[in-house]
Amino acid sequence: MEVAAAGHHHLLLNGPAGSGKSLMAKCLPGIMPAPSFEEAMEIAKVYSVAGVSREPGQPLGARPFRSPHHSISDAGLVGGGTVPKPGEITLSHNGVLFLDELPEFRRSVLEVLRQLLKKVSSPWPGPTPSHLPMPVYAGRRHESLSLAAISPIRTGSAPAPGKN
């Protein structure tokens, strides 16, 4: 976790239910390097534009931690919609985007995320018929650390020895 935090590497946590994957994910922003003044200002700008407040008790200079529910829509993750607003990816800028129980997310949401992770920046899906010329990310390359957790099998627990 420390190597991933220091090097800004994406992670996939794999383990049975109750093994501490979510707890480790929630601790990740605390072991990441403190945001620079410029990064802290970008974080503040994103939340200001989105019209949402930070988590209660979270210091202004702390890195954001976003953990959307697996039922999130494409627009909820990426942003956009009829009244365009930033999505979870943008709100996690300079912080951590945690996708718990990754296989539970809809395929279309995972495909959108995959495409965005491959690109440096992407146009924000806007209202029809055209796209807005705003970047998905706050003015420069997206700097979130993406983190996902999966369980080895759907129920989260391994079968008893000797049973199929």
Phi and psi in degrees as a GROMACS rama.xvg file:
@    title "Ramachandran Plot"
@    xaxis  label "Phi"
@    yaxis  label "Psi"
@TYPE xy
-65.2669  -40.0349  GLU-2
-64.7384  -43.0528  VAL-3
-63.9905  -41.3955  ALA-4
-66.0869  -44.1622  ALA-5
-69.644  -39.1321  ALA-6
-93.8522  0.271601  GLY-7
57.8333  47.8321  HIS-8
-97.6758  141.062  HIS-9
-72.9354  151.76  HIS-10
-130.574  150.748  LEU-11
-127.204  116.216  LEU-12
-96.1221  130.417  LEU-13
-127.091  123.679  ASN-14
-179.489  163.717  GLY-15
-68.244  163.139  PRO-16
-57.5489  137.998  ALA-17
84.4976  7.03958  GLY-18
-87.6538  -2.6295  SER-19
98.3637  16.2529  GLY-20
-61.9432  -47.2134  LYS-21
-67.0179  -38.883  SER-22
-63.06  -43.8517  LEU-23
-62.8987  -39.8922  MET-24
-63.1161  -43.1109  ALA-25
-66.8072  -24.9397  LYS-26
-82.5735  -16.6459  CYS-27
-57.4191  -44.9521  LEU-28
-58.917  -28.3056  PRO-29
-72.7805  -23.3381  GLY-30
-101.388  -4.09109  ILE-31
-74.0365  153.389  MET-32
-58.4  146.567  PRO-33
-60.4023  142.722  ALA-34
-67.3827  144.17  PRO-35
-69.4734  171.582  SER-36
-59.189  -42.0001  PHE-37
-64.1176  -42.2633  GLU-38
-64.8713  -42.068  GLU-39
-62.2991  -38.245  ALA-40
-67.6188  -38.949  MET-41
-62.8439  -42.5543  GLU-42
-60.078  -46.9559  ILE-43
-62.0626  -39.582  ALA-44
-64.1817  -43.5104  LYS-45
-60.1531  -47.2021  VAL-46
-68.4766  -33.0596  TYR-47
-66.3798  -46.6605  SER-48
-63.7022  -38.8009  VAL-49
-71.8461  -21.6361  ALA-50
73.0225  25.2894  GLY-51
-117.905  154.885  VAL-52
-97.5978  160.081  SER-53
-72.426  170.087  ARG-54
-58.3181  142.898  GLU-55
-59.9683  134.956  PRO-56
82  -2.16296  GLY-57
-84.5216  123.001  GLN-58
-60.6914  153.184  PRO-59
-59.0167  -36.0024  LEU-60
-87.4478  5.41281  GLY-61
-78.8815  149.903  ALA-62
-73.7773  138.678  ARG-63
-70.6417  149.335  PRO-64
-126.476  116.15  PHE-65
-118.007  132.222  ARG-66
-135.858  83.426  SER-67
-70.4137  152.495  PRO-68
-69.7624  151.922  HIS-69
-66.6868  -11.5934  HIS-70
-88.642  7.67601  SER-71
-61.0256  148.394  ILE-72
-86.6544  169.4  SER-73
-58.1009  -47.6351  ASP-74
-65.5308  -33.3441  ALA-75
-66.9524  -32.3015  GLY-76
-82.0747  -48.2397  LEU-77
-88.5004  -36.5007  VAL-78
111.506  170.474  GLY-79
112.298  -144.554  GLY-80
100.581  -178.048  GLY-81
-64.6386  -43.7327  THR-82
-105.849  98.7568  VAL-83
-58.8267  133.745  PRO-84
-149.312  156.983  LYS-85
-63.6303  146.122  PRO-86
-97.7615  -173.655  GLY-87
-61.5659  -34.5227  GLU-88
-63.0157  -44.5541  ILE-89
-67.1836  -40.1769  THR-90
-67.0823  -18.7502  LEU-91
-91.9846  6.5172  SER-92
-53.2648  130.521  HIS-93
65.6857  19.0794  ASN-94
-139.631  -140.247  GLY-95
-123.989  131.766  VAL-96
-108.413  113.028  LEU-97
-109.08  119.705  PHE-98
-107.51  95.8494  LEU-99
-79.5029  140.356  ASP-100
55.6803  58.2559  GLU-101
-49.1201  -42.9319  LEU-102
-64.0896  -15.9237  PRO-103
-78.7622  -17.4971  GLU-104
-69.9703  146.75  PHE-105
-63.6456  150.002  ARG-106
-59.0301  -40.0283  ARG-107
-63.2033  -37.1053  SER-108
-66.9437  -43.3925  VAL-109
-65.8717  -35.4103  LEU-110
-67.1069  -41.2662  GLU-111
-62.0474  -44.6682  VAL-112
-62.8991  -43.154  LEU-113
-60.339  -45.0208  ARG-114
-63.6616  -40.7897  GLN-115
-69.5944  -35.2781  LEU-116
-67.0576  -26.5625  LEU-117
-77.8254  -24.5562  LYS-118
-97.0776  155.876  LYS-119
-76.7536  -45.4935  VAL-120
-147.933  164.334  SER-121
-147.727  150.909  SER-122
-67.3266  144.245  PRO-123
-77.945  125.316  TRP-124
-62.4436  121.687  PRO-125
-109.023  -173.758  GLY-126
-66.6378  151.625  PRO-127
-64.8952  151.049  THR-128
-92.9323  -6.51266  PRO-129
-119.326  173.215  SER-130
-99.3997  148.899  HIS-131
-76.9843  146.066  LEU-132
-82.4373  25.0086  PRO-133
-92.5718  143.842  MET-134
-74.6084  154.407  PRO-135
-65.3258  -32.7275  VAL-136
-106.116  156.738  TYR-137
-67.7251  72.9563  ALA-138
82.5886  -13.5517  GLY-139
-153.492  -173.883  ARG-140
-53.6959  139.686  ARG-141
-63.4013  130.805  HIS-142
-118.594  24.0835  GLU-143
-79.4156  150.226  SER-144
-97.13  116.898  LEU-145
-88.4724  134.157  SER-146
-136.469  133.967  LEU-147
-133.858  154.106  ALA-148
-128.552  139.867  ALA-149
-135.564  156.717  ILE-150
-103.325  148.933  SER-151
-57.8508  -38.473  PRO-152
-132.341  163.146  ILE-153
-53.4968  -39.0672  ARG-154
-77.6733  -16.2034  THR-155
91.1097  -3.53997  GLY-156
-129.725  144.004  SER-157
-77.241  150.56  ALA-158
-66.5931  154.39  PRO-159
-63.4595  145.606  ALA-160
-56.6112  136.323  PRO-161
87.0284  -6.23305  GLY-162
-111.072  147.395  LYS-163
